[in-house]
């Protein structure tokens, strides 16, 4: 129980970091998200936000090229399942947790706090 309480500030802190650092990318993220949805690639796009090398999805932002703190790839639920990041038996749980793409970006964060999903408001 104590561990969970200690994780709460870290999650909130990471959310605020993303809220601030990614606000300049929201237009590009919206365009990428709409492209995935309109082309029926997936109903569950996932932005992978990280600071190290990740072979997942297609590159949108390279932190070294934009002089930022985070790199970003765009992936999908289907790729997460095919690469065993999400267990096939947990697909329905993930879909039930996934927030509307009209209002949120689904981020999969890889940081010093570990790996976690964060839903960042689009506006």
Residue pairs with C-beta under 8 A, 6 or more apart in sequence:
10 113
11 113
11 116
11 118
14 109
14 111
14 113
14 116
14 118
15 118
15 120
18 49
18 70
18 107
18 109
18 118
18 120
19 120
19 121
21 68
21 69
21 70
22 29
22 49
22 70
22 72
22 120
25 60
25 61
25 72
26 105
26 122
26 123
28 60
28 61
29 47
29 60
29 72
29 105
29 122
30 122
32 45
32 47
32 60
32 74
33 45
33 74
33 101
33 105
35 41
36 42
36 45
36 74
36 76
37 43
37 45
37 101
41 76
42 76
42 77
42 78
43 77
43 101
44 76
44 77
44 78
44 94
44 95
44 98
44 106
45 74
45 75
45 76
45 101
45 106
46 57
46 74
46 75
46 76
46 77
46 80
46 106
46 107
46 108
46 117
47 60
47 72
47 73
47 74
47 75
47 105
47 106
47 107
47 108
48 54
48 56
48 57
48 72
48 73
48 74
48 75
48 107
48 108
48 110
49 70
49 71
49 72
49 107
49 108
49 109
49 110
50 70
50 71
50 72
50 73
50 109
50 110
50 111
51 63
51 69
51 70
51 71
51 110
51 111
52 110
54 71
54 73
54 110
56 73
56 75
56 79
56 83
56 85
57 73
57 74
57 75
57 76
57 79
58 73
58 74
58 75
59 71
59 72
59 73
60 72
60 73
60 74
61 68
61 70
61 71
61 72
62 71
63 69
63 70
63 71
64 71
75 108
77 86
77 91
77 94
77 95
77 98
80 86
80 108
81 87
81 88
81 91
85 108
86 94
97 117
98 106
99 106
99 119
102 122
103 121
103 122
103 123
104 119
104 120
104 121
104 122
105 119
105 120
105 121
105 122
106 117
106 118
106 119
107 117
107 118
107 119
107 120
108 115
108 116
108 117
109 115
109 116
109 117
109 118
